[in-house]
Amino acid sequence: MSETRPSLLDPTELEQQLGELLEWRRQDGRLVRTLKFRNFAEALNFVNRVGTLAEEADHHPDIALHNWNQVTLTLWTHDAGGLTILDVRLAREIDALLTRVRSEAGSSGHADGK
């Protein structure tokens, strides 16, 4: 028996859901956030922790580790062809993870790249 996947968020729902995700931008029907870390090891550690969240949620973002200390996360529901509540939930979980990681590093350890 297959699990029912959520449908695409309509524009009104999407605006409501994205209201608190201020650091995420919409690009080509996807949610994107780029983060900058102090070094490669911190960036890689964050990627691995996001991977754990993604496995637990059974919802997997595209993750790029680039320029030795930057991570770009791209969320969309592949099988729905756009943004669903799964993307919003995972973005919130990633934001909460980033808050914890910053706290562990003494709050100055990470800065978002624009």
C-alpha positions in Angstrom: 0.0 0.0 0.0 1.6 3.3 -1.0 1.4 6.4 1.1 -0.4 9.4 -0.3 1.9 12.3 -1.1 0.7 15.8 -0.5 -0.5 18.0 -3.4 1.1 21.2 -4.5 0.4 24.2 -2.3 -1.8 26.8 -4.0 -0.4 30.4 -4.2 -2.4 31.6 -1.1 -1.3 28.6 1.0 2.2 29.0 -0.2 2.4 32.6 0.8 1.0 31.8 4.3 3.4 28.9 4.8 6.4 30.8 3.6 5.7 33.8 5.9 8.1 32.6 8.6 10.8 31.3 6.3 12.4 34.6 5.7 15.9 33.3 4.7 14.5 31.0 2.0 14.0 32.4 -1.5 11.7 31.0 -4.2 13.6 30.2 -7.4 12.1 28.3 -10.3 9.3 26.8 -8.2 11.7 25.7 -5.5 12.8 26.9 -2.1 16.5 27.7 -1.9 18.8 28.8 0.9 22.6 29.3 0.9 24.6 29.2 4.1 28.2 30.1 4.8 30.2 28.4 7.4 33.6 29.1 9.0 35.3 26.2 7.3 34.8 23.0 5.3 34.4 20.8 8.3 31.5 22.8 9.7 29.8 22.9 6.3 30.2 19.1 5.9 28.9 18.5 9.5 25.8 20.6 8.7 25.2 18.7 5.5 25.4 15.4 7.3 22.9 16.6 9.9 20.5 17.8 7.2 20.9 14.4 5.7 19.7 12.8 8.9 16.6 15.1 9.0 15.9 14.3 5.4 16.1 10.6 6.0 13.8 10.9 9.0 11.3 12.9 6.9 11.7 10.7 3.9 12.0 13.9 1.9 15.4 14.7 0.4 16.7 18.1 -0.7 19.3 18.8 -3.3 22.4 19.7 -1.4 25.5 21.4 -2.8 28.7 22.0 -0.8 30.7 24.5 -2.7 33.4 27.2 -2.4 34.8 25.1 0.5 32.5 26.6 3.1 29.1 27.2 1.6 26.0 25.0 1.4 23.1 25.5 -0.9 19.9 23.6 -0.1 17.1 23.3 -2.7 13.7 21.9 -1.7 10.8 20.8 -3.8 8.7 17.7 -4.0 10.0 15.9 -7.1 7.0 13.6 -7.6 4.5 16.5 -7.2 6.5 18.8 -9.5 6.7 21.8 -7.1 6.3 22.9 -3.5 4.2 21.0 -1.0 3.8 21.1 2.8 6.7 18.6 2.9 9.1 21.3 1.6 7.8 23.8 4.1 8.2 21.4 7.0 11.7 20.4 6.1 12.7 24.0 5.6 11.4 24.7 9.2 13.4 21.7 10.5 16.5 22.9 8.7 16.1 26.4 10.2 15.7 24.9 13.7 18.8 22.7 13.1 20.8 25.8 12.0 19.7 27.6 15.2 21.0 24.6 17.3 24.2 24.5 15.3 24.8 28.2 15.8 24.2 27.8 19.5 26.7 24.9 19.7 29.3 27.1 17.9 28.7 30.1 20.0 26.3 31.9 17.7 28.9 33.6 15.6 29.9 30.4 13.8 27.6 30.7 10.8 26.3 33.4 8.6 23.9 33.3 5.8 25.2 34.1 2.4 23.0 36.3 0.2 
